[in-house]
C-alpha cells in the first residue's frame, strides 16, 4: 500500500493509501466523524462511520488536536471536500496523543499577535503559515534557477565581519576571541565583490543583520538577502538582471504554488502582470511625482515608506528609481560621470505599498576615490585595506545589488507584516522562540 503525501493524493483516486501526519480538526455528526488531517504538504478531509469501521471510529472519536497519526483509507474525488478529495478511512494508528489535560495551545479561533509569536514554533503548523513558508521555498528555488541560468556562480560571504558595510549605527557587535571585536554582517556585498574578481559573475544568498531600531511592518533584525556581483558590469546591467530575477520568481510562484496562493487568499491577478520590462524613473522624476501628489519631499531627501508607496502606486509591477543623490548613498557607490552629485544606483519598489525589495548599483572602481570616500565617512582604513586591494590589483568597473527575500515574499503573499514570511522572525524586541 503506497505511503503518499496529501499534495499528491490526486494521483491515487480510487486507491487505498496511507498518510502520515497530524489531526488538524475533528467534527462529529452522529455516527460519522469528519477529521481533517495535515502532513506539511496540505490538508485533507477524511470520513469514517461507526457502522463500517468501528475500530477506526473509536480510535478517532475524541482524539485531540495535533495528535500525530498514521491513517489508511481510500482516496475519493469529491468537489465538495476541501482540496477536491476525501479520504474514506479504514484504519488509523495514533503515534502520539496530545494530552487531554494539556490541549494544543493554538485553537481554531482568533489569537493575539503576541500570543502567536510566543508560540511561533506551533503557529507555523497552521495552513496559512505553512502555505507562506512553502511559497518562500519556491521563491528561493526560483531565484537560484534564474541566477544559475544567467551564469552566476553561487558563493558564500562571512557572517562575522571586521567593520561596517552599510553604516556603523546598525551593527550588532560580537565579542570575538581574545577580546577582539567583530560584527554580524549587514551585507555580503563587499566580499562577493572580491569573489567576482576571481569568478566573474557571482551571487551569495544568506542571512544578514541590521540593529536598526525600527518597528515597521517592513523591518526585521535578521533577514535573508540574495546579492549578485559582476565584474565589467554597470548600472544598466544590474537593473536588467534585477527585473528578470523578480519576474522569474513571481511567475514561478504563480505556476507552482497555486494551491498555497489560494490558501492565503492572494489576489493573483495583481501578480500576473509582473513581467519585464519594469518601468524606470530617475530620482529627479520621482521628486516631481511626489511633489505633484502633495508629498513634502525635496531634492536630497531619502525616501521612506510613504514616498515609496506613492511612487509605486501608479504601476502594476515594480518600478525602478535610479540615480539618487550621492550624499544619501553608501560610500562605495560610483558617481555618475555626467552628474557627479548623483550615484549610479537604483532601488526597486514593489507595488501595493511593499516598498523597496532591491537596492544596488555600480561600485567605485578607482582606488583613490574609494580611499577618499572611506575617509569622508570616517571608516577605518585598516579594516578596509583588503577591500582597497580590489582596486589596486586589477580593478575594473563592477556592479551588483541586494534583494531582500522577506520583503519580496511578503509582497508576493500580500501579508500584512513581514514577520509572517520567515520561520522565526527576529525583531527589535523579539528573539523568542
Buried (B, 14 or more C-beta within 10 A) or exposed (E): EEEBBBBEBEEBEEEBBBBBBBBBBBEEEEEBBBBBBBBBBBBBBBBBBBEBBEEBBEBBEEBBBBBBBBBBBBBBEBEEBBBBBBBBBBBBEBEEBBEEEEEBBBEEEEBEEEEBBBBBEBBBBBBBBBBBBBBBEBBBBBBBBBBEEBEBBEBEBEBEBBBBBBBBEBBBEBEEEEEEEBBBBBBBBBBBBBBBBEBBBBBBBBBBBBBBEEEEBBBBBBBBBBBBBBBEBBBBBBBBBBBBBBBBBBBBBBEBBEBBBEBBEBEBEBBEEBBEEBBBBBBBBBBBBBEEEEBEBEEEBEBEBBBBBBBBBEBBBBBBBBBBBBEBBBBBBBBBEEEEEBBBBBBBBBBBBBBBBBBBBBBBBBBEEBBEBBEEEEBEEEBBEEBBBBBEEEBEBBBBBBBBBBBBBBBBBBBEBBBBBBEBBBBBEBEEE
